[in-house]
Amino acid sequence: MTWILNPTYSWCKMRCPNILNKGFLDFRQFLILEIKWFSSDFVLIQYFWAIIIKLQTLEMLIFVSVLLLFATAVYQYIHQPKFGRIPSGDRLARIKKSPNYKNGAFRNLSHTPDLTEGVTYYSVIKEFFFDKKQRLSPKNPLPSIKTDLLHLELNQDVLVWFGHSSYFIQIDGKRILVDPVFSGSASPLPFGTKAFEGSDIYAAKDIPEIDFLFITHDHWDHLDFETITKLKPKVKCVICGLGTGAHLEYWGFDKNKIIERDWNEYIKLDDNFSVNTVPARHFSGRGIKRNKALWMSFVLQTPNMKIFIGGDSGYDSHFSEIGKSFGPFDLAILENGQYDRKWRYIHLMPDEILQAAMELRASTIFPVHSSKFVLGTHGWDEPLSMISANAMTENLRVITPKIGEPVSIRDKSQHFEKWWEGVD
């Protein structure tokens, strides 16, 4: 073939002197375009096709190599401890007996598509990343009050919000913590969803010993690896849904401290302290596999109060059923934020939260799931503005403390300013 190679190279150089300086892709395209010109020479045709095939093989080899490197990197990344573990062994055997677990995954009580009918993932991704949206995050730091939780008198009944769905309750001599996230992030990626400036004022070192830690589900904005592992020595007991215990055990929690339950179960925590696990309408997952752990809400009964600890949930008949079975509630903590009509089945819309509260028969509503992370497409302050306006028409009491501001749970006269109105 050497008698072909040299003349061909010379011919190519003469016909298009720059062609060999343009790289493999241009050279291959050049050969394809010129193949008919050599149709009278069968040997040259074979030669040119051999070059094309070789170049295609080289490109394919490079592509496959890059793909394998990428897949290896992803595999190693998602197998970091922070991603947790999916249930196995005895835990999985127990999960398979649940009436809410079918075909290898937990299911909601009602059919719950990820997206509203007519909406595509393409449209959601396009809007989230490319469409211009107004005021998703505040330009200025959020105002806050850092209450010293370490030196609170144990007989003081108080609630302190940390932003989003993290909060501390001290009630009837017990300390309770719900979905703590103090890492400043709601994403597994280092460049992912970050906390608003001024919203991340608490750390694990600021938290006292906890009697009961509630985890509503295993999403990153509710179950934070960094926070949970730092709090581990301070936690006496964890209450969570089936499957979530797999993460906690993997992270070093004593399995005897984990109370892991299905929906509609009763748990006696202490004298005059009990919990009923109740349904929510949502989903779960920290990695590729979804719905391997159950998402929860809780009915907490203390010696003197009944509190609804709501997890993420779309609207459905379960609120009415919970209200009939356990209401009325002294306080209902309900998610209010990161909603969108495109995923209306898994988060409460602004016109649904008050309906849910009325069905629960709650006298006071504490709206959470806002003011810390961008996980939706609405203005950062819209959830608080809308629920405050709507509550006036329904004559319902809504408490809207600043992050860190102490709420006297029993004091119905405590006033809260509309702090978000002063933040750009």
C-alpha positions, 0 to 999 in steps of 0.5 A: 500500500505504500505506492498508494500512500505517498501519492495520495498524501501528495494529492491531498496536499495539492488539492487542499493544502490545509486539509491535513492541518484541520484534524481527523474530523475534517480529514474524514469529511474531506475523504467522504466528499471526494470519494466519488471523484475516485470512483474509477479507482477501486483500490483508492476507494478501498484505501479511503474507506479503510482510513474512515473506518480507522478514524471512526474506530479511534473516535469510538475508542476515545468516546468509550474511554471518556464514558467509562471514566465518567461512569467510574467517577459517578459510581465512586461519587455516589458511593460516598458515605453521605449517600447512605444505604438502601435497606437490606437483610432483615430491614428489607424483609420487614419493609416487604411486609408493609402494605405501602410497599409494592413492586420494590418501592413505597407508594403513596395512598393515592396515585401520585405522578412526579409531574402534573399532567401535561408537564414534561421533564424537559420543560421543567429543566428548561424553566429551572435553568434557562428561564429568567425568574425574579427574586428566587433568593434574597439580595440581602442577608436574612434577619435573625435572632440567635437564641441560646439553646444550650442555656434554656431553662428546661421548664420553658416551652419554646419553638425555634426555627432554623429555616426551611424545615429544621426546628427545635421544640422544648416542651414539657421538659423534653427537647425535640429536633426535627430535620436538622440541616446545618451544613449550609447545603441541600445538595450532594454536589459541592456546587449545589443548592446553598443556604441564603446568607443569614439563614445558616446561623446555627451549627451542631455545637449550638444544639443541646442534648436531644431527647427525640430526633424526628426525620420526616424523610431522607431527602437532602434538605431534610436529612443532612449527613454532615449535621446528623453525624455531628449531632449523633453523640447528643441524640438519645432517640431517633424516630423515622420511617421504614428504610431511613434507619438504614442510612442512620445505622450506616452512619454509626447510630446505635440501632437500639436508638432508632425507632423505625416505623410504617404509617399508622403506628403508635409509639410510646416515647416516655411518660405522657409522651407518644407519637402516632406515625401518619401518611404524607404524599411525597417520595424519597431517595438520596441517589439513583434509586427512589422510594426505598424509605418511607416519607412521614408525618407525625402526631406528637402528644405531650402531657399538655399539647398535641402537635402535628409534625408535617413532612413534605406532602401534597394535598390529599384526603389524608389531612382530613383523616388525620384531623378526624382521628387525632384532631384538634391540634394545638399546633400544626407544622406544615410545609409552605414553599418550594411548590409549583403547579408542575409538581403540585401532587408532592408539595402543598400549593399556597391555596391548599395549606390553609385547607389542610390546616382546617381539615387537621383542626389546628388552632395555630399554623407554623409554615416551614419549608421556605427562607433558606434554599432555592428548590422551587421557582417562586420568589423567595418570600412568596410563601410567607407573603401569601399565607399571611394574606390568606390567613387573614381571610380565613381568620386563622392564626399563623406564626411567622418567626425570624430564624432563631426567634423564640416562639412561646408555644403556649402564648397565643398573644405573641405577635410576629412581624412580617420580617420578610417585607424589609428584605430585598 
